Amino acid sequence: MGPPRESPRRREVLEVLRAAAGPLGVTETAARIGVHPNTVRFHLDALVADGLVERRTAEPSGPGRPRTVYAPRPGMDRGGTRGSRLLAQVLLGRLAAQGSAARTAATEAGRAFGHRLIDPPPPGHRPTAGESAARLVALLDDLGFDPAPEAPGGSGPPRRIRLRHCPFLELAEEHGDLVCSVHLGLMRGALAALDAPLTATALEPFARPDSCLAHLAPVADGQVRPAGT
């Protein structure tokens, strides 16, 4: 449900509907605002299309066609300011208060989330290292990291992934250890969900002037994965 398009009149129509004791028709709404019914009808149609208002058919009170009325959809106005970064700062600050255990907790949180972000392989199929790395790169791309895989000698499965963009850059500048630990855990969780024959061993923040560097390494059958995988 999105906010009303930038139109003072449209917002006024919505506020009239919200203040009413019950659904209103076009004529009633127009009379309360003091404009022509056709103007109100135009804005009501737009509000219905935006998902903020619903159109109903009122029970007839006598002979004649049923009356069309409009009512606001329940829910908070979604046109206000968001505070997602503030929430993240609050949570990261609380996590940082755990001291030496904070990085482990951040990695585990990322691992659990990464495990849910990727579809597991079909039953009976274990992806190759190359397939697993490609799935991980695609996931990181979807999340906005602008990844660039780097293979040794230019061929074979990548052993490093350059992350050329951080979607949480400002938070990383303030809580670098924790944000990077979440990212490392996320990669480990995604690879574990694939039962991949490789894992993410480390994440170097700003290993290059323009990017961070994630390191991948093979995991043999029966080998214990790094903590947090």
Salt bridges, closest charged atoms under 4 A:
GLU12 OE1 - ARG9 NH1 2.69
GLU28 OE1 - ARG67 NH1 2.65
ASP45 OD1 - ARG55 NH2 2.92
ASP50 OD1 - ARG5 NH2 3.47
GLU54 OE2 - ARG56 NH2 2.49
GLU54 OE1 - ARG73 NH1 3.67
ASP77 OD2 - ARG11 NH1 3.18
GLU108 OE2 - ARG111 NH2 3.02
GLU131 OE1 - HIS125 NE2 3.45
ASP146 OD1 - ARG164 NH2 2.99
GLU150 OE1 - ARG160 NE 3.10
GLU150 OE2 - ARG162 NE 2.99
GLU150 OE2 - ARG208 NH1 2.78
GLU174 OE2 - HIS175 NE2 3.69
ASP195 OD2 - ARG126 NE 3.65
GLU204 OE2 - HIS215 NE2 2.48
ASP210 OD2 - ARG162 NH1 3.96
ASP221 OD1 - ARG126 NH1 2.42
